[in-house]
Amino acid sequence: DDPYYSSVFVSNLGSIKMHASYHHLTDWGTNSLFVVIDEKKPTAFFKEDGTYEVREALRLGITVDERIADGVYFANSIKILRKLLENPELLELPLDTPVEL
């Protein structure tokens, strides 16, 4: 029942118009990744030909606890998080279902 006992803690601070892209980790619990979703805003996306288009985008701030794992572990964790955010229907699968990257 305690969200600090998790693999990753995701907080949508943009939903309350808060411009925060960082959140500290705590000494309580097992959480080693804290993700903060910022407010949606117009952002320029550049194309290969040098032109750009403006689209709505969200910024994610990710705080990691480097004391418990190496960079390879965290890189894979972020890949899984990205896959889950792009495909939220995967969150409805049983917890022991592997996420294919």
C-alpha positions as CSV (number, residue, x, y, z in Angstrom):
1,D,0.0,0.0,0.0
2,D,3.0,2.3,0.3
3,P,4.0,3.8,-3.1
4,Y,7.6,4.1,-2.0
5,Y,7.8,0.3,-2.1
6,S,7.8,0.1,-5.8
7,S,10.2,-0.2,-8.8
8,V,9.3,3.2,-10.2
9,F,7.2,6.1,-8.8
10,V,5.5,8.2,-11.5
11,S,4.0,11.6,-10.6
12,N,2.0,13.8,-13.0
13,L,2.8,17.2,-11.6
14,G,1.8,18.8,-14.9
15,S,-1.8,17.9,-14.2
16,I,-1.7,20.5,-11.5
17,K,0.2,23.1,-13.6
18,M,3.4,22.5,-11.7
19,H,6.6,23.0,-13.7
20,A,8.7,20.5,-11.9
21,S,11.1,18.1,-13.7
22,Y,12.9,16.8,-10.6
23,H,11.8,15.0,-7.4
24,H,14.2,13.8,-4.7
25,L,14.4,10.1,-3.7
26,T,13.8,9.1,-0.1
27,D,15.6,6.8,2.3
28,W,12.2,5.1,2.9
29,G,11.1,2.2,0.7
30,T,12.6,0.4,-2.2
31,N,11.9,2.9,-5.0
32,S,15.0,3.7,-7.0
33,L,13.4,5.6,-10.0
34,F,11.2,8.6,-9.6
35,V,9.6,10.0,-12.8
36,V,8.0,13.4,-12.9
37,I,5.7,14.3,-15.8
38,D,5.8,18.1,-16.5
39,E,3.1,20.2,-18.0
40,K,2.2,19.8,-21.7
41,K,3.6,22.7,-23.8
42,P,4.3,23.5,-27.5
43,T,7.7,22.1,-28.5
44,A,9.7,22.3,-31.8
45,F,10.5,18.9,-33.3
46,F,13.2,19.1,-35.9
47,K,13.2,16.9,-39.0
48,E,16.2,15.5,-40.9
49,D,15.9,18.2,-43.7
50,G,16.3,21.0,-41.1
51,T,12.6,22.1,-41.0
52,Y,10.6,21.7,-37.9
53,E,7.0,21.4,-36.7
54,V,5.5,22.5,-33.4
55,R,3.6,19.8,-31.4
56,E,2.4,19.4,-27.8
57,A,4.9,17.5,-25.7
58,L,5.6,16.5,-22.2
59,R,9.0,16.6,-20.5
60,L,9.9,13.8,-18.1
61,G,12.3,14.2,-15.2
62,I,13.9,11.0,-14.0
63,T,15.8,10.7,-10.8
64,V,17.7,7.5,-10.2
65,D,19.5,6.1,-7.2
66,E,22.8,5.1,-8.6
67,R,23.8,3.4,-5.3
68,I,21.8,0.2,-6.0
69,A,22.6,-0.6,-9.6
70,D,24.8,0.2,-12.6
71,G,24.0,2.2,-15.7
72,V,23.0,-0.9,-17.7
73,Y,20.3,-1.7,-15.3
74,F,18.9,1.9,-15.3
75,A,19.1,2.1,-19.1
76,N,17.0,-1.0,-19.4
77,S,14.6,0.2,-16.8
78,I,14.1,3.4,-18.7
79,K,13.5,1.5,-21.9
80,I,10.8,-0.6,-20.2
81,L,9.3,2.6,-18.7
82,R,9.2,4.2,-22.1
83,K,7.5,1.1,-23.6
84,L,4.9,1.2,-20.9
85,L,4.2,4.9,-21.3
86,E,3.8,4.4,-25.1
87,N,1.6,1.4,-24.6
88,P,-0.4,1.8,-21.4
89,E,-2.6,-1.2,-22.2
90,L,0.5,-3.3,-21.1
91,L,-0.1,-2.1,-17.5
92,E,-3.3,-4.1,-17.4
93,L,-1.4,-7.4,-17.9
94,P,-0.4,-9.6,-14.9
95,L,2.7,-8.3,-13.1
96,D,4.8,-11.4,-14.0
97,T,4.2,-10.8,-17.8
98,P,7.6,-9.8,-19.4
99,V,7.7,-6.5,-21.4
100,E,9.3,-7.1,-24.7
101,L,11.6,-4.4,-25.9
